[in-house]
Amino acid sequence: MMYSKVKLLLLVMALSLVLTVPVLAAAPAEGLVVEGKRVPGISLGDTRAQVESQNGSPVSCQSVEESADYASCKFNVDGGGSVWVRYRGPDGENASNSPDDVVHNIRWYDVDGWVTTAGINTTLAKNDKQAAVDAYPNAELHYDSVGRLWRLHDPELGIQVTWNHAYIFYTVSMSIFEPYTPPPPPDLIRVADIEMSYDRRSVTANVLILDEQDQPVEGAHVYVWWVYPKNRNNNTNMYMNATTTGDGYATFKINKAVSGNYRITIDNVTKDGYEWDYSGSVRVDEITKPK
């Protein structure tokens, strides 16, 4: 009799524990992604309480802006893949691990069944980058240093595709966010010409900076790298910077110049409110100073 009561008590305790453990549910395996609005089971603007009511407790959370804000939480997707939900406070400030925190960004990986209104999912984007580009013709395209497309970002639709390269392999994530109108692109400035000359004791480079209307730019900071024959101080190179005058020229001069080849490379051009047109610039010039 006593043994049966003990078994019954243990069973009740076990059931009690099961009922109090948070349930790890999962987001739906399939559904429509509406750019800038929602993915299956989660919408931008949902509260943390709504997300967990629909999708169960998160697998994990990370604090981002502040300790214990749990601003970024991961949920499994039914059938495979995962989705990260990014929260902020209801007042637009940082999240605070409150049930009232709201969703403002949703990012997912390896979810074949989530298809956008433009017909793109993570599998198609991984196997055919051009299909994603064609689906979002107004998106900004960003390339890495070796020319690989690594991000497609359409701010006015609220959609982003990211190719995370690792050697020849890569993974793909997609995300939605609140659409916005991007600011107008900055005006471009370029190196239009490099005029090099020498005299008996020096070599000079005059660098001309123009804007998009081919007008001289005053107050631009120009950074250059010189390479030249070894001088009496055993130096063969020098980094310089100068600021353009009203005629758009920045002047760089090597004094006590010995004979030989002098090469100048433009390293950067900066000015508040402008962007350097790297590809449209003259970047290198050289001259040989005779004995």
C-alpha positions in Angstrom: 0.0 0.0 0.0 2.7 2.4 1.0 4.7 1.5 -2.2 1.7 2.4 -4.4 1.3 5.8 -2.7 5.0 6.5 -3.3 4.6 5.6 -7.0 1.6 7.8 -7.3 3.4 10.8 -5.6 6.4 10.4 -7.9 4.1 10.3 -10.9 2.3 13.5 -9.8 5.6 15.2 -9.2 6.9 14.2 -12.7 3.8 15.5 -14.4 4.1 18.8 -12.5 7.6 19.2 -13.7 6.6 18.6 -17.3 3.8 21.1 -17.1 6.1 23.8 -15.8 8.9 23.4 -18.3 8.7 26.0 -21.2 7.6 24.3 -24.5 10.1 24.7 -27.3 7.7 24.9 -30.2 8.8 26.0 -33.7 7.9 28.5 -36.4 5.9 27.1 -39.4 7.8 25.2 -42.0 6.1 26.9 -45.0 4.4 30.1 -45.8 4.6 33.5 -47.5 7.1 36.1 -46.6 5.7 39.6 -47.2 8.7 42.0 -47.6 8.8 44.7 -44.9 5.8 43.1 -43.0 5.9 39.5 -41.9 7.2 35.9 -42.1 5.2 32.8 -41.3 4.3 33.0 -37.6 5.9 36.4 -36.9 5.2 39.9 -38.0 7.2 43.1 -37.6 5.6 45.0 -34.7 4.6 41.9 -32.8 5.3 42.0 -29.1 7.7 39.5 -27.5 4.7 37.9 -25.7 2.9 37.4 -29.1 5.9 35.8 -30.7 6.4 33.3 -27.9 2.7 32.6 -27.7 2.8 31.7 -31.4 6.2 30.0 -31.6 7.0 28.8 -28.1 10.0 29.7 -26.0 13.2 30.7 -27.9 16.1 28.3 -28.3 18.4 31.0 -27.1 18.7 34.8 -26.7 21.6 37.2 -26.9 21.9 40.6 -25.3 22.9 43.3 -27.7 22.8 46.9 -26.6 22.6 46.4 -22.8 23.2 43.5 -20.4 20.1 41.2 -20.1 18.1 43.0 -22.8 17.8 39.7 -24.7 17.4 41.8 -27.8 18.0 38.9 -30.3 16.3 35.6 -29.9 16.6 32.4 -32.0 13.6 30.1 -32.8 13.7 26.8 -34.6 11.6 26.4 -37.8 9.5 23.2 -38.1 11.3 20.8 -40.4 14.7 22.5 -40.2 16.3 26.0 -40.3 16.2 28.8 -37.8 14.9 32.3 -37.4 16.4 35.2 -35.4 14.0 37.8 -34.0 15.4 41.2 -33.1 13.5 43.3 -30.6 13.5 46.9 -29.4 11.4 48.7 -26.8 7.8 49.8 -27.5 9.0 53.4 -27.3 11.7 52.8 -29.9 14.5 52.6 -27.4 16.6 49.5 -26.5 14.9 46.2 -25.7 14.6 45.3 -22.0 13.5 41.7 -22.0 10.0 42.8 -21.5 6.9 41.1 -22.9 6.1 44.4 -24.5 9.3 44.6 -26.6 8.4 44.7 -30.3 9.9 43.0 -33.3 11.8 45.2 -35.7 13.9 42.8 -37.7 13.6 39.1 -38.6 16.4 37.0 -40.1 16.3 33.4 -41.2 18.6 30.6 -42.4 18.0 27.5 -44.5 14.2 27.7 -44.6 13.2 26.4 -48.1 9.5 26.7 -47.4 9.5 30.5 -46.7 9.0 32.2 -50.1 8.8 35.9 -50.6 6.1 37.6 -52.7 8.9 38.0 -55.4 9.4 34.2 -55.4 12.7 34.0 -53.5 13.7 31.6 -50.8 17.1 30.8 -49.2 17.7 27.8 -51.4 17.0 29.6 -54.7 19.1 32.6 -53.5 22.0 30.3 -52.7 21.9 28.4 -56.0 21.1 31.3 -58.3 22.2 34.8 -57.1 21.0 36.3 -60.3 17.4 35.2 -59.6 17.5 37.2 -56.4 18.9 40.2 -58.2 16.3 40.0 -60.9 13.5 39.7 -58.3 14.6 43.0 -56.6 15.8 45.2 -59.5 15.9 48.4 -57.3 18.0 46.9 -54.6 21.4 48.1 -53.6 24.1 45.5 -54.5 27.2 45.2 -52.4 30.4 43.3 -53.5 33.4 42.2 -51.5 37.0 42.9 -52.4 37.2 40.0 -54.9 34.0 41.0 -56.7 31.6 38.5 -55.1 28.1 39.7 -54.4 27.6 39.4 -50.7 24.6 41.6 -49.9 21.3 42.6 -51.7 19.5 45.3 -49.7 16.2 46.9 -50.7 15.3 49.6 -48.1 12.1 50.6 -49.7 10.7 47.1 -49.7 12.3 46.0 -46.4 14.2 42.9 -47.6 17.8 41.8 -47.5 19.7 38.8 -48.8 23.2 38.1 -47.5 25.7 35.6 -48.9 28.1 34.7 -46.1 31.2 33.5 -48.1 33.8 31.2 -46.6 36.3 30.3 -49.3 34.3 28.5 -52.1 31.4 27.7 -49.7 28.8 30.0 -48.4 25.6 30.2 -46.5 22.6 32.4 -47.2 20.4 34.3 -44.8 17.4 36.5 -45.6 15.8 39.2 -43.4 13.0 41.7 -43.4 12.9 45.0 -41.7 10.8 48.1 -41.6 11.0 49.8 -45.0 12.5 53.2 -45.2 13.5 55.8 -47.9 17.3 56.0 -48.0 19.0 59.4 -48.1 20.2 60.6 -51.5 23.6 59.3 -52.4 26.5 61.7 -51.6 28.0 63.8 -54.4 31.1 62.2 -56.0 34.5 63.8 -56.3 37.3 62.4 -58.3 41.0 62.7 -59.1 40.8 64.2 -62.6 44.5 64.6 -63.2 48.0 64.2 -61.7 50.5 66.7 -63.1 54.1 65.7 -62.4 57.2 67.7 -62.9 60.8 68.0 -61.7 63.5 70.6 -61.4 67.2 70.3 -60.4 66.4 69.6 -56.7 62.8 68.4 -56.4 59.9 66.4 -57.9 56.3 67.7 -57.7 52.9 66.2 -58.2 49.8 68.5 -58.5 46.6 66.5 -58.0 43.4 67.9 -59.4 40.1 67.2 -57.7 36.8 67.9 -59.5 33.1 67.3 -58.7 30.4 65.7 -60.8 30.0 69.0 -62.7 33.7 69.1 -63.4 34.2 72.0 -61.1 37.3 72.3 -58.8 36.7 71.2 -55.2 38.2 73.3 -52.5 39.0 71.8 -49.1 39.3 68.1 -50.1 41.9 66.1 -48.2 44.1 64.0 -50.5 46.3 61.2 -49.2 49.1 59.8 -51.3 51.9 57.3 -51.3 55.3 58.1 -52.9 57.8 55.5 -54.0 61.2 56.8 -55.2 64.9 56.0 -55.5 66.8 55.5 -52.2 67.8 58.9 -51.0 70.7 60.0 -48.7 68.6 59.0 -45.7 68.0 55.5 -47.1 64.3 56.2 -47.6 62.4 54.8 -50.6 58.8 55.8 -49.8 56.8 58.4 -48.0 53.1 58.9 -47.1 51.8 62.5 -47.5 48.5 64.4 -47.3 47.5 67.8 -48.5 44.3 69.9 -48.8 43.1 71.3 -52.2 43.0 75.0 -52.7 40.3 77.0 -54.6 41.6 75.8 -57.9 41.1 72.2 -56.9 44.8 71.3 -56.6 46.7 69.6 -53.8 50.4 69.8 -54.2 53.0 67.1 -53.1 56.7 67.7 -53.3 59.8 65.6 -52.8 62.8 67.8 -51.9 66.4 66.9 -52.4 65.3 64.5 -55.1 68.0 62.3 -56.6 67.8 60.9 -60.1 65.5 58.0 -60.9 61.8 57.0 -61.1 59.2 58.7 -58.9 55.8 57.1 -58.6 52.8 58.5 -56.7 49.6 56.6 -55.8 46.4 58.2 -54.6 45.4 56.4 -51.4 42.2 58.3 -50.5 40.3 61.5 -51.0 37.8 62.8 -48.4 35.5 65.8 -47.9 32.4 66.1 -45.7 29.3 65.5 -47.8 31.2 63.9 -50.6 32.3 60.4 -51.6 35.5 59.6 -53.5 34.8 58.1 -57.0 37.5 55.5 -56.8 36.9 53.8 -60.1 36.5 57.1 -62.0 39.7 58.6 -60.7 43.3 58.8 -62.0 45.1 57.0 -59.2 48.7 56.5 -60.3 51.4 58.5 -62.1 55.1 58.5 -62.4 58.0 60.5 -63.8 61.8 59.9 -64.2 64.2 62.5 -63.0 67.4 62.5 -65.0 70.8 63.1 -63.5 
